[in-house]
């Protein structure tokens, strides 16, 4: 009888060991954990951070969420994969991809970036500088 694996939110050790991770604010770390929680192994690029979802998870103000998003983008932990727009049901949210995972092709979801076979950032400086 095999045990069913429970889902988990994972951030690789090499990311958490990197000086850029140590420089993140507490809110940026909390938001990175939220993105890791959403990532299921085949949906990188379709991760979102909407204030209405995150209000009861500690992001009481939109400006706090916005600052944390900006910090994660500026320090290259996430990238914008699809900008917001107007859909038939109103405004659509921004979507993001974790830079330490490859960007997935998500069926039926069109992104502003292309799927990738490798992560854009390894969080191993010697490799990242070689690939830049």
N, C-alpha and C positions, 0 to 999 in steps of 0.2 A: 504494500500500500504506500503510494507516494504522497508526500505532503504537497499541497498546492502552494506555490510561491505567492506571497503577498506583494502587492505593488509597493514600491518605495520611491522616495525622492532622493536621487543620487547626484552628488557633485564629486567628480574625481579628485583623488588626493593631490594630483599635480596642480589642479586649479586652486585648491585650498592651501597648498604650500606656497603658492606664488605671492610675491610682495604686493601685487595689484589687489589680490583678495584681502590681504591684511589691511590695505588702505581704505577698504569700503566702509561706509557708514553702516550703522546697525540697520537702518531702514533698507538700504541697498541689499544687504545680506538677506534680510527677510524676504525681499522681493525676488531675489535670485532663487531662494528656496521655493517660492511659489511657482516660478517658471520650471524648476526641476520637478516639482510635484505634478505639473501638467504634462511634462514630457513622458510619453509612453513608449518610446523607442522607434516610432514611425510617424510622428507628427511635429518634428522640429521645423518651425516656420509658421505653425498655426497655434502659437502660444499667445495668450493675451493677458492684459492686466487692466481690468475695468474697475473703476472706483466702486461701483455698486456691488461687485463681487468681493472686493477687498476691504470694504469699510468695517465689517465685523471681524476682520483678521488683523486689525491694528492700524490700518491706514485711514485715520479719521478724516483727514482733509485731502482734497484733490491735489493741493500744492505739495504735500508730503510725498504722495505717490508720483507726481510729476518729477520732483527732484530725484527720487530714487531711480526712476526710469532713465532720466538724463545721465545720472552717474554711471549706471550699468552700460549705457551706450558709449559714453565718453571713455570709460575704462575698458571697453571692448569685451564685455561679458555677453552682451546680446547685440543683435542688429535688427533693424526694422525690416520685416519681410513683406509687409503689405500695409500701405498707408490707409487711413480711414477714408471713407467716402459716403456717398448717399445711396442707399439701397431702397428697395420697395417698402421696407419696413422702417425706414428712417436711417439715421447715421450708423455706419458700421465702425467697429473698433479698429485700432491699430493692432497688427499682429507682429510677433517677434520670433527670432530664432536664437538659440544658445550658440555662441561661437565655438564652444568646445565640443560640439557634436556636428556631424554632417547635416546639411539641410535636406529634409526629406521631400519627396514628391508626394503630396497629399491629394489623393483622388478627389476630383471635383472642386479643388481649391486652387485658384490662380494667385500666384504671388508676384511681387515686383522683383524678386531675386530668383535665381535658378537653383534647382536642387544640386547638391554637391556629393562627391564620393568621399571627401575628406572634410574634417573640421577645418574651419578657416583659421582657428588659433589653437595651438597645442598647449600653451602655457608652459612651454619649455623654450626659454629665450633663444638659445642657440639655433633651434629649428625654426622658430618664428622669424628670426632675422634673416635666415637663409632663404625663406620662402617669400619674403616681402619684396 
